[in-house]
Amino acid sequence: MKILVAIAFILIIGSLGSALFYLMRDRGGSKRTVRALALRVGFSVLLFVLILAANRLGYIQPTGLR
């Protein structure tokens, strides 16, 4: 489970980096920046759902910190 979360974080950071690259390179002239940011939001939502499902199925446990 830790590996899946780490991969999701890497995908999110990579998508954010590509959005920055397209923003600087295209100067707002194309829709690639918007597409990369939308992909980042999709990865973030997917990660959130993955963590909720893993918690529900018992793959991860709360640490007890309150």
C-alpha positions in Angstrom: 0.0 0.0 0.0 2.9 2.4 0.8 4.3 1.8 -2.7 0.9 2.8 -4.3 0.7 6.0 -2.3 4.3 6.9 -3.1 3.6 6.3 -6.8 0.5 8.4 -6.7 2.5 11.3 -5.0 5.2 11.0 -7.7 2.5 11.2 -10.4 0.9 14.3 -8.7 4.3 16.1 -8.4 5.2 15.1 -12.0 1.9 16.5 -13.4 2.4 19.7 -11.4 5.9 20.0 -12.8 4.8 19.5 -16.4 2.0 22.1 -15.9 4.7 24.6 -14.8 6.9 23.7 -17.8 4.0 24.2 -20.2 3.0 27.4 -18.5 6.5 28.8 -18.9 7.1 27.5 -22.4 3.8 28.2 -24.1 3.1 31.5 -22.3 -0.6 30.6 -22.0 -1.0 30.0 -25.7 -2.1 26.4 -25.5 -4.4 24.2 -23.3 -1.6 21.9 -22.2 -1.2 23.6 -18.9 -4.9 23.3 -18.1 -4.8 19.6 -19.2 -1.8 18.9 -16.9 -3.5 20.6 -13.9 -6.7 18.7 -14.5 -4.7 15.5 -14.6 -3.1 16.5 -11.2 -6.5 17.1 -9.7 -7.6 13.7 -11.0 -4.6 12.0 -9.5 -5.2 13.8 -6.2 -8.9 12.6 -6.1 -7.7 9.1 -7.0 -5.2 9.1 -4.2 -7.9 10.2 -1.7 -10.3 7.5 -2.8 -7.5 4.9 -2.7 -6.6 5.9 0.9 -10.3 5.8 1.9 -10.8 2.3 0.3 -7.6 1.0 1.9 -8.7 2.2 5.3 -12.2 0.6 4.8 -10.7 -2.7 3.6 -8.2 -2.8 6.5 -5.0 -2.5 4.4 -4.0 0.5 6.5 -4.7 1.2 10.1 -5.1 4.5 12.0 -2.2 5.2 14.3 -4.2 6.2 17.3 -2.9 9.7 17.4 -5.6 12.1 18.6 
